[in-house]
């Protein structure tokens, strides 16, 4: 999975800020930028499943074009990756990913997921429209061959940028 330099820099900044609070005073509360991917992680046996969501307006033009996705505040991208092995030598795990999202009004949408190839890695990507501001509840079902189906549920807030 490709990680944008801005995403990496934001994660590093949040890590450094959390370590800065190791003295006698409490660490300052830092809000996660709306543009940062918001990741949910599930360990299913020897497979790590990561699901990230981000408003597509936060993607740079090159990445959006590579993913075939329109950049817009009101479009949210869901990216799901399944990996096995040590961090430096991870391999993709094939799966069938189905996803849906429910907004605060109770309206449910199915997210059409498709494979996204990046070198030897395969991820699953889909988009959903949102009326801002909103909180979306995601529900994923991940089926791997010969393994029990895994489910993930998480919610994320989205605001105009």
Contact map, one row per residue, 1 for C-alpha under 8 A:
11100000000000000000000000000000000000000000000000000000000000000000000000000000100000000000000000000000000000000000010011100000000000000000000000000000000000000
11110000000000000000000000000000000000000000000000000000000000000000000000000000000000000000000000000000000000000000010000000000000000000000000000000000000000000
11111011000000000000000000000000000000000000000000000000000000000000000000000000000000000000000000000000000000000000000000000000000000000000000000000000000000000
01111111000000000000000000000000000000000000000000000000000000000000000000000000000000000000000000000000000000000000000000000000000000000000000000000000000000000
00111111100000000000000000000000000000000000000000000000000000000000000000000000000000000000000000000000000000000000000000000000000000000000000000000000000000000
00011111110000000000000000000000000000000000000000000000000000000000000000000000000000000000000000000000000000000000000000000000000000000000000000000000000000000
00111111111000000000000000000000000110000000000000000000000000000000000000000000000000000000000000000000000000000000000000000000000000000000000000000000000000000
00111111111100000000000000000000000000000000000000000000000000000000000000000000000000000000000000000000000000000000000000000000000000000000000000000000000000000
00001111111110000000000000000000000000000000000000000000000000000000000000000000000000000000000000000000000000000000000000000000000000000000000000000000000000000
00000111111111000000000000000000000100000000000000000000000000000000000000000000000000000000000000000000000000000000000000000000000000000000000000000000000000000
00000011111111100000000000000000000000000000000000000000000000000000000000000000000000000000000000000000000000000000000000000000000000000000000000000000000000000
00000001111111110000000000000000000000000000000000000000000000000000000000000000000000000000000000000000000000000000000000000000000000000000000000000000000000000
00000000111111111000000000000000000000000000000000000000000000000000000000000000000000000000000000000000000000000000000000000000000000000000000000000000000000000
00000000011111111100000000000100000000000000000000000000000000000000000000000000000000000000000000000000000000000000000000000000000000000000000000000000000000000
00000000001111111110000000000000000000000000000000000000000000000000000000000000000000000000000000000000000000000000000000000000000000000000000000000000000000000
00000000000111111111000000000000000000000000000000000000000000000000000000000000000000000000000000000000000000000000000000000000000000000000000000000000000000000
00000000000011111111100000110100000000000000000000000000000000000000000000000000000000000000000000000000000000000000000000000000000000000000000000000000000000000
00000000000001111111110000110000000000000000000000000000000000000000000000000000000000000000000000000000000000000000000000000000000000000000000000000000000000000
00000000000000111111110000000000000000000000000000000000000000000000000000000000000000000000000000000000000000000000000000000000000000000000000000000000000000000
00000000000000011111111000100000000000000000000000000000000000000000000000000000000000000000000000000000000000000000000000000000000000000000000000000000000000000
00000000000000001111111111110000000000000000000000000000000000000000000000000000000000000000000000000000000000000000000000000000000000000000000000000000000000000
00000000000000000111111111100000000000000000000000000000000000000000000000000000000000000000000000000000000000000000000000000000000000000000000000000000000000000
00000000000000000001111111000000000000000000000000000000000000000000000000000000000000000000000000000000000000000000000000000000000000000000000000000000000000000
00000000000000000000111111000000000000000000000000000000000000000000000000000000000000000000000000000000000000000000000000000000000000000000000000000000000000000
00000000000000000000111111100000000000000000000000000000000000000000000000000000000000000000000000000000000000000000000000000000000000000000000000000000000000000
00000000000000000000111111110000000000000000000000000000000000000000000000000000000000000000000000000000000000000000000000000000000000000000000000000000000000000
00000000000000001101110011111000000000000000000000000000000000000000000000000000000000000000000000000000000000000000000000000000000000000000000000000000000000000
00000000000000001100100001111100000000000000000000000000000000000000000000000000000000000000000000000000000000000000000000000000000000000000000000000000000000000
00000000000000000000000000111110000000000000000000000000000000000000000000000000000000000000000000000000000000000000000000000000000000000000000000000000000000000
00000000000001001000000000011111000000000000000000000000000000000000000000000000000000000000000000000000000000000000000000000000000000000000000000000000000000000
00000000000000000000000000001111100000000000000000000000000000000000000000000000000000000000000000000000000000000000000000000000000000000000000000000000000000000
00000000000000000000000000000111110100000000000000000000000000000000000000000000000000000000000000000000000000000000000000000000000000000000000000000000000000000
00000000000000000000000000000011111100000000000000000000000000000000000000000000000000000000000000000000000000000000000000000000000000000000000000000000000000000
00000000000000000000000000000001111110000000000000000100000000000000000000000000000000000000000000000000000000000000000000000000000000000000000000000000000001101
00000000000000000000000000000000111110000000000000000110010000000000000000000000000000000000000000000000000000000000000000000000000000000000000000000000000000000
00000010010000000000000000000001111111000000000000000100010000000000000000000000000000000000000000000000000000000000000000000000000000000000000000000000000000000
00000010000000000000000000000000011111100000000000011100000000000000000000000000000000000000000000000000000000000000000000000000000000000000000000000000000000000
00000000000000000000000000000000000111110000000000011100000000000000000000000000000000000000000000000000000000000000000000000000000000000000000000000000000100000
00000000000000000000000000000000000011111000000001111000000000000000000000000000000000000000000000000000000000000000000000000000000000000000000000000000000000000
00000000000000000000000000000000000001111100000001110000000000000000000000000000000000000000000000000000000000000000000000000000000000000000000000000000010000000
00000000000000000000000000000000000000111110000111100000000000000000000000000000000000000000000000000000000000000000000000000000000000000000000000000000000000000
00000000000000000000000000000000000000011111000111000000000000000000000000000000000000000000000000000000000000000000000000000000000000000000000000000001000000000
00000000000000000000000000000000000000001111111110000000000000000000000000000000000000000000000000000000000000000000000000000000000000000000000000000000000000000
00000000000000000000000000000000000000000111111110000000000000000000000000000000000000000000000000000000000000000000000000000000000000000000000000000100000000000
00000000000000000000000000000000000000000011111100000000000000000000000000000000000000000000000000000000000000000000000000000000000000000000000000000000000000000
00000000000000000000000000000000000000000011111100000000000000000000000000000000000110000000000000000000000000000000000000000000000000000000000000000000000000000
00000000000000000000000000000000000000000011111110000000000000000000000000000000011110000000100000000000000000000000000000000000000000000000000000000000000000000
00000000000000000000000000000000000000001111111111000000000000000000000000000000011100000000000000000000000000000000000000000000000000000000000000000000000000000
00000000000000000000000000000000000000001111001111100000000000000000000000000001111000000000000000000000000000000000000000000000000000000000000000000000000000000
00000000000000000000000000000000000000111100000111110000000000000000000000000001110000000000000000000000000000000000000000000000000000000000000000000000000000000
00000000000000000000000000000000000000111000000011111000000000000000000000000111100000000000000000000000000000000000000000000000000000000000000000000000000000000
00000000000000000000000000000000000011110000000001111100000000000000000000001111000000000000000000000000000000000000000000000000000000000000000000000000000000000
00000000000000000000000000000000000011100000000000111110000000000000000000011110000000000000000000000000000000000000000000000000000000000000000000000000000000000
00000000000000000000000000000000011111000000000000011111010000000000000000011100000000000000000000000000000000000000000000000000000000000000000000000000000000000
00000000000000000000000000000000001000000000000000001111111000000000001111111000000000000000000000000000000000000000000000000000000000000000000000000000000001000
00000000000000000000000000000000000000000000000000000111111000010000111111111000000000000000000000000000000000000000000000000000000000000000000000000000000000000
00000000000000000000000000000000000000000000000000000011111100000000001110100000000000000000000000000000000000000000000000000000000000000000000000000000000000000
00000000000000000000000000000000001100000000000000000111111100000000001010000000000000000000000000000000000000000000000000000000000000000000000000000000000000000
00000000000000000000000000000000000000000000000000000011111110110000001000000000000000000000000000000000000000000000000000000000000000000000000000000000000000000
00000000000000000000000000000000000000000000000000000000111111110000000000000000000000000000000000000000000000000000000000000000000000000000000000000000000000000
00000000000000000000000000000000000000000000000000000000001111111000001000000000000000000000000000000000000000000000000000000000000000000000000000000000000000000
00000000000000000000000000000000000000000000000000000000000111111100000000000000000000000000000000000000000000000000000000000000000000000000000000000000000000000
00000000000000000000000000000000000000000000000000000000001111111110000000000000000000000000000000000000000000000000000000000000000000000000000000000000000000000
00000000000000000000000000000000000000000000000000000001001111111111111000000000000000000000000000000000000000000000000000000000000000000000000000000000000000000
00000000000000000000000000000000000000000000000000000000000011111111110000000000000000000000000000000000000000000000000000000000000000000000000000000000000000000
00000000000000000000000000000000000000000000000000000000000001111111100000000000000000000000000000000000000000000000000000000000000000000000000000000000000000000
00000000000000000000000000000000000000000000000000000000000000111111100000000000000000000000000000000000000000000001000000000000000000000000000000000000000000000
00000000000000000000000000000000000000000000000000000000000000011111110000000000000000000000000000000000000000000000000000000000000000000000000000000000000000000
00000000000000000000000000000000000000000000000000000001000000011111111000000000000000000000000000000000000000000000000000000010000000000000000000000000000000000
00000000000000000000000000000000000000000000000000000001000000011001111100100000000000000000000000000000000000000000000000000000000000000000000000000000000000000
00000000000000000000000000000000000000000000000000000011111010010000111110100000000000000000000000000000000000000000000000000000000000000000000000000000000000000
00000000000000000000000000000000000000000000000000000011100000000000011111100000000000000000000000000000000000000000000000000000000000000000000000000000000000000
00000000000000000000000000000000000000000000000000000011110000000000001111110000000000000000000000000000000000000000000000000000000000000000000000000000000000011
00000000000000000000000000000000000000000000000000000011000000000000000111110000000000000000000000000000000000000000000000000000111100000000000000000000000000010
00000000000000000000000000000000000000000000000000000011100000000000011111111000000000000000000000000000000000000000000000000011110000000000000000000000000000000
00000000000000000000000000000000000000000000000000001111000000000000000011111100000000000000000000000000000000000000000000000011110000000000000000000000000000000
00000000000000000000000000000000000000000000000000011111000000000000000000111110000000000000000000000000000000000000000000001111000000000000000000000000000000000
00000000000000000000000000000000000000000000000000111100000000000000000000011111000000000000000000000000000000000000000000001110000000000000000000000000000000000
00000000000000000000000000000000000000000000000000111000000000000000000000001111100000000000000000000000000000000000000000111100000000000000000000000000000000000
00000000000000000000000000000000000000000000000011110000000000000000000000000111110000000000000000000000000000000000000000111000000000000000000000000000000000000
10000000000000000000000000000000000000000000000011100000000000000000000000000011111000000001000000000000000000000000000001110000000000000000000000000000000000000
00000000000000000000000000000000000000000000001111000000000000000000000000000001111100000001111000000000000000000000000000100000000000000000000000000000000000000
00000000000000000000000000000000000000000000001110000000000000000000000000000000111110000111100000000000000000000000000000000000000000000000000000000000000000000
00000000000000000000000000000000000000000000011100000000000000000000000000000000011111000111100000000000000000000000000000000000000000000000000000000000000000000
00000000000000000000000000000000000000000000011000000000000000000000000000000000001111101110000000000000000000000000000000000000000000000000000000000000000000000
00000000000000000000000000000000000000000000000000000000000000000000000000000000000111111100000000000000000000000000000000000000000000000000000000000000000000000
00000000000000000000000000000000000000000000000000000000000000000000000000000000000011111100000000000000000000000000000000000000000000000000000000000000000000000
00000000000000000000000000000000000000000000000000000000000000000000000000000000000001111100000000000000000000000000000000000000000000000000000000000000000000000
00000000000000000000000000000000000000000000000000000000000000000000000000000000000011111110000000000000000000000000000000000000000000000000000000000000000000000
00000000000000000000000000000000000000000000000000000000000000000000000000000000001111111111000000000000000000000000000000000000000000000000000000000000000000000
00000000000000000000000000000000000000000000000000000000000000000000000000000000001110001111100000000000000000000000000110000000000000000000000000000000000000000
00000000000000000000000000000000000000000000000000000000000000000000000000000000111100000111110000000000000000000000000111100000000000000000000000000000000000000
00000000000000000000000000000000000000000000001000000000000000000000000000000000011100000011111000000000000000000000000001000000000000000000000100000000000000000
00000000000000000000000000000000000000000000000000000000000000000000000000000000010000000001111100000000000000000000000001000000000000000000000110000000000000000
00000000000000000000000000000000000000000000000000000000000000000000000000000000010000000000111110000000000000000000000000000000000000000000011110000000000000000
00000000000000000000000000000000000000000000000000000000000000000000000000000000000000000000011111000000000000000000000000000000000000000000011100000000000000000
00000000000000000000000000000000000000000000000000000000000000000000000000000000000000000000001111100000000000001000000000010000000000000001111000000000000000000
00000000000000000000000000000000000000000000000000000000000000000000000000000000000000000000000111110000000000111000000000000000000000000001110000000000000000000
00000000000000000000000000000000000000000000000000000000000000000000000000000000000000000000000011111000000001111000000000000000000000000111100000000000000000000
00000000000000000000000000000000000000000000000000000000000000000000000000000000000000000000000001111100000111100000000000000000000000000111000000000000000000000
00000000000000000000000000000000000000000000000000000000000000000000000000000000000000000000000000111110000111100000000000000000000000011110000000000000000000000
00000000000000000000000000000000000000000000000000000000000000000000000000000000000000000000000000011111111110000000000000000000000000011100000000000000000000000
00000000000000000000000000000000000000000000000000000000000000000000000000000000000000000000000000001111111100000000000000000000000001111000000000000000000000000
00000000000000000000000000000000000000000000000000000000000000000000000000000000000000000000000000000111111000000000000000000000000001110000000000000000000000000
00000000000000000000000000000000000000000000000000000000000000000000000000000000000000000000000000000111111000000000000000000000000000000000000000000000000000000
00000000000000000000000000000000000000000000000000000000000000000000000000000000000000000000000000000111111100000000000000000000000000000000000000000000000000000
00000000000000000000000000000000000000000000000000000000000000000000000000000000000000000000000000000111111110000000000000000000000000000000000000000000000000000
00000000000000000000000000000000000000000000000000000000000000000000000000000000000000000000000000011110011111000000000000000000000000000000000000000000000000000
00000000000000000000000000000000000000000000000000000000000000000000000000000000000000000000000000011100001111100000000000000001000000000000000000000000000000000
00000000000000000000000000000000000000000000000000000000000000000000000000000000000000000000000000111000000111110000000000000000000000000000000000000000000000000
00000000000000000000000000000000000000000000000000000000000000000000000000000000000000000000000001111000000011111000000000000111000000000000000000000000000000000
00000000000000000000000000000000000000000000000000000000000000000000000000000000000000000000000001100000000001111100000000000110000000000000000000000000000000000
00000000000000000000000000000000000000000000000000000000000000000000000000000000000000000000000011100000000000111110000000011110000000000000000000000000000000000
00000000000000000000000000000000000000000000000000000000000000000000000000000000000000000000000000000000000000011111000000011100000000000000000000000000000000000
00000000000000000000000000000000000000000000000000000000000000000000000000000000000000000000000000000000000000001111100001111000000000000000000000000000000000000
00000000000000000000000000000000000000000000000000000000000000000010000000000000000000000000000000000000000000000111110001111000000000000000000000000000000000000
00000000000000000000000000000000000000000000000000000000000000000000000000000000000000000000000000000000000000000011111111100000000000000000000000000000000000000
11000000000000000000000000000000000000000000000000000000000000000000000000000000000000000000000000000000000000000001111111100000000000000000000000000000000000000
00000000000000000000000000000000000000000000000000000000000000000000000000000000000000000000000000000000000000000000111110000000000000000000000000000000000000000
00000000000000000000000000000000000000000000000000000000000000000000000000000000000000000011000000000000000000000000111111000000000000000000000000000000000000000
10000000000000000000000000000000000000000000000000000000000000000000000000000000000000000011000000000000000000000000111111100000000000000000000000000000000000000
10000000000000000000000000000000000000000000000000000000000000000000000000000000100000000001110000000000000000000011110111110000000000000000000000000000000000000
10000000000000000000000000000000000000000000000000000000000000000000000000000011110000000001000000000000000000000011110011111000000000000000000000000000000000000
00000000000000000000000000000000000000000000000000000000000000000000000000000011100000000000000010000000000000001111000001111100000000000000000000000000000000000
00000000000000000000000000000000000000000000000000000000000000000000000000001111000000000000000000000000000000001111000000111110000000000000000000000000000000000
00000000000000000000000000000000000000000000000000000000000000000000000000001110000000000000000000000000000000111100000000011111000000000000000000000000000000000
00000000000000000000000000000000000000000000000000000000000000000000100000111100000000000000000000000000000000111000000000001111100000000000000000000000000000000
00000000000000000000000000000000000000000000000000000000000000000000000000111000000000000000000000000000000010100000000000000111110000000000000000000000000000000
00000000000000000000000000000000000000000000000000000000000000000000000001110000000000000000000000000000000000000000000000000011111000000000000000000000000000000
00000000000000000000000000000000000000000000000000000000000000000000000001110000000000000000000000000000000000000000000000000001111101000000000000000000000000000
00000000000000000000000000000000000000000000000000000000000000000000000001000000000000000000000000000000000000000000000000000000111111000000000000000000000000000
00000000000000000000000000000000000000000000000000000000000000000000000001000000000000000000000000000000000000000000000000000000011111000000000000000000000001110
00000000000000000000000000000000000000000000000000000000000000000000000000000000000000000000000000000000000000000000000000000000001111100000000000000000000011110
00000000000000000000000000000000000000000000000000000000000000000000000000000000000000000000000000000011000000000000000000000000011111110000000000000000000011100
00000000000000000000000000000000000000000000000000000000000000000000000000000000000000000000000000000011000000000000000000000000000011111000000000000000001111000
00000000000000000000000000000000000000000000000000000000000000000000000000000000000000000000000000001111000000000000000000000000000001111100000000000000001111000
00000000000000000000000000000000000000000000000000000000000000000000000000000000000000000000000000001110000000000000000000000000000000111110000000000000111100000
00000000000000000000000000000000000000000000000000000000000000000000000000000000000000000000000000111100000000000000000000000000000000011111000000000001111000000
00000000000000000000000000000000000000000000000000000000000000000000000000000000000000000000000000111000000000000000000000000000000000001111100000000011110000000
00000000000000000000000000000000000000000000000000000000000000000000000000000000000000000000000011110000000000000000000000000000000000000111110000000011100000000
00000000000000000000000000000000000000000000000000000000000000000000000000000000000000000000000011100000000000000000000000000000000000000011111000001111000000000
00000000000000000000000000000000000000000000000000000000000000000000000000000000000000000000001111000000000000000000000000000000000000000001111100001110000000000
00000000000000000000000000000000000000000000000000000000000000000000000000000000000000000000001110000000000000000000000000000000000000000000111110111100000000000
00000000000000000000000000000000000000000000000000000000000000000000000000000000000000000000111100000000000000000000000000000000000000000000011111111000000000000
00000000000000000000000000000000000000000000000000000000000000000000000000000000000000000000011000000000000000000000000000000000000000000000001111100000000000000
00000000000000000000000000000000000000000000000000000000000000000000000000000000000000000000000000000000000000000000000000000000000000000000000111110000000000000
00000000000000000000000000000000000000000000000000000000000000000000000000000000000000000000000000000000000000000000000000000000000000000000001111111000000000000
00000000000000000000000000000000000000000000000000000000000000000000000000000000000000000000000000000000000000000000000000000000000000000000001101111100000000000
00000000000000000000000000000000000000000000000000000000000000000000000000000000000000000000000000000000000000000000000000000000000000000000111100111110000000000
00000000000000000000000000000000000000000001000000000000000000000000000000000000000000000000000000000000000000000000000000000000000000000000111000011111000000000
00000000000000000000000000000000000000000000000000000000000000000000000000000000000000000000000000000000000000000000000000000000000000000011110000001111100000000
00000000000000000000000000000000000000000100000000000000000000000000000000000000000000000000000000000000000000000000000000000000000000000111100000000111110000000
00000000000000000000000000000000000000000000000000000000000000000000000000000000000000000000000000000000000000000000000000000000000000001111000000000011111000000
00000000000000000000000000000000000000010000000000000000000000000000000000000000000000000000000000000000000000000000000000000000000000001110000000000001111100000
00000000000000000000000000000000000000000000000000000000000000000000000000000000000000000000000000000000000000000000000000000000000000111100000000000000111110000
00000000000000000000000000000000000001000000000000000000000000000000000000000000000000000000000000000000000000000000000000000000000000111000000000000000011111000
00000000000000000000000000000000000000000000000000000000000000000000000000000000000000000000000000000000000000000000000000000000000011110000000000000000001111100
00000000000000000000000000000000010000000000000000000010000000000000000000000000000000000000000000000000000000000000000000000000000111110000000000000000000111110
00000000000000000000000000000000010000000000000000000000000000000000000000000000000000000000000000000000000000000000000000000000000111000000000000000000000011111
00000000000000000000000000000000000000000000000000000000000000000000000011000000000000000000000000000000000000000000000000000000000110000000000000000000000001111
00000000000000000000000000000000010000000000000000000000000000000000000010000000000000000000000000000000000000000000000000000000000000000000000000000000000000111
